[in-house]
Amino acid sequence: MTFPATRLRRLRRTGALRSLVRETRLDLADFVLPLFVAPASVPNESLPALGRFSVEDLVPEVDELAHRGVSAVLLFGIPETKDEEGSGAWDDDGIVQRALRELRPRYPELLLVADVCLCEYTSHGHCGVLDGDEIANDETLELLARTAVSQAEAGADAVAPSDMMDGRVGAIRAALDDADLGSTPIMAYSAKYASAFYGPFREAADSAPAFGDRHGYQMDPANVREALRECALDLAEGADVLMVKPALPNLDVIRAVRDRFDAPLAAYNVSGEYAMIKAAAARGWLDERTAALESLTAIKRAGADVVISYWTKELAAWLVA
């Protein structure tokens, strides 16, 4: 049938009608909030979700999150000292391990995911150990595996390797299995691009590289077929959840991964995406809530099952408003 019999505006006429036929919905249970744990709390006035929490201050923050209905957090650590290997990442008394041991008994229902990488812990800021000016891939794998085991033993429900070393999922899977932690899932940063959108995160996590960049191990933003190869390899090595990062510049990649694989798919709505809308809203150029909800809906519509977002705390309030 054609116009005038077919009038698509009929179902847009009221909010109730639009809600009735809405194709994509946001559910707080699908969202994960990143949190930064450090020796001392450092608020971030312009980007509140990128502030740092001491282990002591983390507890009341997580208490508020749990009361709001947030069901999952992703922990990043900023250690007191750094070294060439990033040994603070797998230290049993490391900052993330202490946070996990503090939170685990207090919030048994909260999903605690630990980021597995060395960049916050190395004195040079790269995601692996150095061989001259190169990142030594295979030598890094053992350290990543030790980190994942240490985090799981401290109470992490899942580990999330973000380093982009070849073979790291297999190394972590084998190490977890050998440590009788075989039930710990791996949420792999499978398609992590060398992106300009990580700037605010690197400042918050004190993880900017001291020299060079990460283009030698993170993906070229021009490639999508390579992302599918990375996802296939991670699944073959034992990954339980795939991830695309950043989310908004890579909605096509999220869709391609969703269409190719049946595994759960996460997307990371990264710090630069959060910061752009925050900055524009502060200038009065757009409404933050409306723009954020539109962005998060686009990520879900593209095919993500899980969204890691700095708006998760606000989303908890927006969804009940």
N, C-alpha and C positions, 0 to 999 in steps of 0.2 A: 504494500500500500504506500501511497505517496502523499505529499502535502495536498490538501489540508487534513487528511485523515490521520496521518502520522505527525504528531507534534511532540517532540522530545522535551519541550519545555514544561509539559504538564507535570512531570515528576521532579521538576526543579522549583516548583511554585512556593513551597513552604519548607521550613527546616525539617518538619516531621517526614515529609515525602522524600526529601534528599537523604535523610538518615535511613529510611526504609530500604532504599535501593543502593546504598553506598557499597561499593565493591571492595574497598580496602579499609580496614579498621586498625587502629592502634590499640594494643593491649599492653599494659605495663609489665605483664609477665614476660614479654618478649624483649625487654630492655635491660641493659647492663650499664652501670655507672662506673667509670674509671675513678680511682682514688689514689692520691699520691701520699705515701707515708715517708716521713723524714725525721731526723733527730729533733727538730723543733717545728712548730706550726708557723706557717707563713701565709696569711690570707692574700688573696688576689682580688683587689677591688673591682677591676674592670672585667675580669673573667673569673667569677667566683668558683666555678667548678674545677678550676686549675690551681686552686690553693693547695698548700701542703698541710698535712696533719701529723702531729706527733702520735705515737702509739696511744698515749693517754687521751689526747683530744679526739682520736679517731673513734673511740668507743661512744661518746655522746652523739657524734655525727651519724654513726651507723645506727644508733638507737633511734634517731629521728627518721632515718631512711626506712628502717624496718616498720616503724609506726605509719609511715606514709604508704607502705605497700611495695616498696622497692624490694625485689627478690634476688638480685644478683649484683655483685660488684667485682671489678677487675683491679687488682692491686699492683701498683708500681712502687718501687723503692728508691729512695735517694739516701745513700749511705753517708756516714760521717766522714769516712776516708775512702780513697780509691787507690787502685794499683794497676799495674800493667795487665794482669790477668782478669781483673774484676772479681777477686775472690770473695768480696762481700755478697755476691749473688747466691753462693751456695753455703755460706757460713750458717751453721745451725743457730747462731745468735744474731743473724742478719736482721735488717730492719723489717723486711717482709715476713720472715719467719716469726719474729716476735709479734707482729701484728696478727698473723694467722693464729698463733697460739692464744692470743688475747681474745680474738673474736669467735673462734670456733665453739668453745663451750657456752658462750653467751647467746649466740644466735644459731642454734642448730639447724634452722630451716633456711637460713640465708646461704645462697650459692656463692662460695668464695673461689674466684678464679685468680690465679697468679700468673702474671706476665713473665715469660722466660726469655731473658736477653741479658747481655753483658754491658750494653752501652751506658746505662746509668752508673755502672760500677767501675768501669775502666778509666784510667787516668787520661787516655787518649780519646775517649768518647765513641770508639767504634764498637760494633756488635760482636767482635771476635778478637782473638789474640793476634798479635802482629808477627809477621815475618818480614822484617825491614819495613817498607811502607805498604805491604800487601796484607790483607786479612787472610790468615791461615785457616782455611775451611775445616779440614779434617781434625786439626788439633783443637779447634773450638768445640767440636761435637761432644767430646767427653765432658767439658766444663758445663755445657748446656744441660747435658743429661744429669750431672751431679746437682745442678741447680733445681731441675724439675723434681728429682727425688727428694731433695731437702725440703722443698715447698710442700710436696704431697705429705711427707712425714709430719710437717708442722700443722697440717690441717686443710690444705687446699683441696677443694672438691674437683678442680680441673686445672690443668696447666696450659698456657697459651704461648708457644714459642713464636717470637716475632722477629727473629734475627735474620732470616732468609738464607741461612747456610744450607747448602745441598746436603741432604741426608739427615737433617737434624730430627725429623719426626721419627725415623727408624731408630736412631740412637736413643732418643728419649723413651720410645716405646719399649725397647729392649731393657733399658735401665730400670724403668718402672716395673716391668715384669720380673726382673731379677731380684728386685727389692720387695717382692710380694705386694706390689701396689698396682697390679694389673687391672684393677677396676677403675683406676683414675683415667678419665677421658682426656684426650688432647684436642684442644681447640687451636688449630693451626692457622697462623697468618699465611695462608697459602699464596695469595696474590697480593703482595704488599709492594706498592709502587714507590719509586724514588720521587717523592712528591714535594712540591713547594708548600703544601698545606700543613706541614708538621711543625712549623715555627713556634707557635705558642707552647706546644707540648715540650719541645726541646728546652725551652727556657724553664718551664715548670719542673721538668725532670732533671735539669742540669746535665743534658746528654748530647749536646751538640759536639760533633767531631772536632778534635783539635787541629786536624789537617785534612785536606781533601774532602771527599763527600762519600755518599753511600751508593752511588750509581753502579759500582762494581758488584754489589750483591742484592740490592733492591731492584725491582723490575722497571724497565723502560715504560713510561706512561703511554707510549704509542702502541703497545702490544696487547692483543687480547688472546690470540692463539696460544701464546706462551703461558698466559694465565691458566688456560685449560690444561696444559701440560703439567704445570706446577700442582694444580689440584689433583690430577690423576696420580701423580707421584706421591703426594701426601697421603691420599687414600690407600695406595698400595703399601705405604710404610706404616700404616696404622692410625692415621688421623681419624677422629670421630666427628669433628665439626670443621668445615672449611670457612675461610674468611677472605673477604675482599676489603682492601684498605688503600686509599680513602674511599668513601662511599659515593658522595655526590658527583665527583668528576668521572666516576666509573659505573654509572647505572647500567650501561650497556654490558659491562663485564659481569655485574651481578646477574643480569638476565641470562647471559650466555652460560654462566656456571650453573644457574638454576635449571636451565633447559637440558644441560648435559648430565648433571649428577643428581642422584636422589638423596645424598647426605644432607644433614642440616647445614644451613648456610648462614653465616654471620656477616655483617658489614659494619665497618668502623666509621662512624660519623665524626671525623677527626677534629682536632683543636682549631685548625684554620677555618674549617667550615663554621664551627661554633663562633669563632672570633669575628668573622666577617659580618654575620647577622647581628651579633652584639654591638659591633662598632656602628653599623648602619642604623640600628635602633637608637643608639645613644645620640646620633646626629638627627634623629627624627625623620629619617628617610623611609623607614618602614616599621611595621609593628612586629616586635620580636616574636610574640606568641604565635601569630598567624603565619609568619615566615618559617618559624621552627616546625610547626605542625605540618605545614606543606612539604617541607624538606624531608621530615621523618616519614610522612606518608609516601613520598616518592621512593624512598629507599625500600619500604615494605612492598610497594607496588611492583618494584623491579624484581622482587623475588626473595628478599632476605627474610629468613625466619627469625633471626636474632639481630638486634641493633645495639651496638655499643655507642653510647651517646652521652655527652656532657649535659644534655638537657633532661636526663632521666629524672632527676629530683624535681625539676619544675613540671615535667610531664605528669608526675604523680598528682600534682595539684590541678593541672589543666584538665585532666581526664574526668575529674569529679566536679569540675566547676559548672 
